[in-house]
Amino acid sequence: MDDSAPPRAVLWLILAAATLTVMAGAIIGPVVRQIQLGVGVSESLAGLIITTHGILIVLVSPVAGAVIDRLGPRKPLVGGLLVYGAGGGAGLLVEEFVPLLLSRVVLGVGVAFVYTAITVLIFTLYQGQRMDRALGLRSSANSLGAAVWPLVGGALGAISWQAPFGVYLVAVPLGLLAVATVPETGHGRRNTAENPDILTQIRNLLAVFRRIPAIPAVYLLYFGANVFLYVVVVYYPQLVAGFGVTSTLAVGVYLAVNGTSSALAAALYDRLLARFSRPLLALAAFALWAGGFALAAVVDAPVAAGAPVVLLGLGTGLVFPATFGWIEALAPPDRQGSLSSYVASAGYLGQFVSPLAFGTVIPFAGVRGVFGVAAAAAFAGLVLLGGVLATRGTTTG
């Protein structure tokens, strides 16, 4: 691509599509209880409506990446948006649990294609600081979506438990708009006859990891960032309930502040990267996480409880765009789709694992113990990363 930026409408479409990947779970989070009653299932089965699409994203993202490497990102983005709208919007019509769960499977497939296609579009349409700016704005849009969509879902849930599912249909006009605005990027293999079997693909992937070990390290960083994010999402409401904050609106404010802080850091990412390296930004994120979780473990007043979510959000906002920037810098051009897809898999796997892993702490140390353990894990990451950077003298990248 040349240095000229694509039309502004393309960036706006990318940012709008980026919020949809967050909306997949966030829009119905506030109405899970109503959905449970509406379809007549247990709490654990109702929880599958939130988590099923995430598991599909973990599984399907590598397939999406391979398709994008072969066809380029434009067609998979358009198809992913249309599948997203169909799978998500189906909740408006279904009234039984099994069809609703199947619709979440379809939604997960759509998200997997949209998530990775957006990443590769940014890699191929933008260069240099423009790319860093687009990556930061993409993560900022995600964080703002995490703050806004639950409020929208809660408001629509007052009408009926099915009403929030209607918001998913916005993906359909976005898909049609993508047909009209997103250009072909030239990314993709021209020899579509090449179709290595799965074992060959795994061997090729492992060969890339051996040659560029920083790539799996970036996946691990993104996995950890999402683990920490969901410690906040899942356990902060329980923490503030301990000192009397039980209103869903009040709890939503804490999560909105967390998302807004993350959005602010991500929006400033390109400016920060102009002054500091990605490794230093990651180091700063671990320091913010360690401090935020440690503060959360001891805070005992509603106003003071706002400070930890600000620190934690800032850390997330630094790491998310840096992760994608690293992959763009490290991945071979013809493997950007497949290697970017594992970022999505790592992230959603981290979100799935987080409540399971930290839930084991509660019987022994309570919810404050969860934040204490998270603080220790973040501090360990800070020491480990700091040691690696000091040993290798790595301050750039």
Sequence and secondary structure as in RCSB ss.txt:
>XXXX:A:sequence
MDDSAPPRAVLWLILAAATLTVMAGAIIGPVVRQIQLGVGVSESLAGLIITTHGILIVLVSPVAGAVIDRLGPRK
PLVGGLLVYGAGGGAGLLVEEFVPLLLSRVVLGVGVAFVYTAITVLIFTLYQGQRMDRALGLRSSANSLGAAVWP
LVGGALGAISWQAPFGVYLVAVPLGLLAVATVPETGHGRRNTAENPDILTQIRNLLAVFRRIPAIPAVYLLYFGA
NVFLYVVVVYYPQLVAGFGVTSTLAVGVYLAVNGTSSALAAALYDRLLARFSRPLLALAAFALWAGGFALAAVVD
APVAAGAPVVLLGLGTGLVFPATFGWIEALAPPDRQGSLSSYVASAGYLGQFVSPLAFGTVIPFAGVRGVFGVAA
AAAFAGLVLLGGVLATRGTTTG
>XXXX:A:secstr
  SS   HHHHHHHHHHHHHHHHHHHTTGGGHHHHHHHHT  HHHHHHHHHHHHHHHHHHHHHHHHHHHHH SHH
HHHHHHHHHHHHHHGGGT  SHHHHHHHHHHHHHHHHHHHHHHHHHHHHH  HHHHHHHHHHHHHHHHHHHHHHH
HHHHHHHTT SSGGGGGGGGHHHHHHHHHHH    S S S TT    HHHHHHHHHHHHHH THHHHHHHHHHHH
HHHHHHHHHHHHHHHHTTT   HHHHHHHHHHHHHHHHHHHHTHHHHHHHS HHHHHHHHHHHHHHHHHHHHH  
STTTTHHHHHHHHHHHHHHHHHHHHHHHHHS GGGHHHHHHHHHHHHHHHHHHHHHHHHTTHHHHHHHHHHHHHH
HHHHHHHHHHHHHHHHHT    
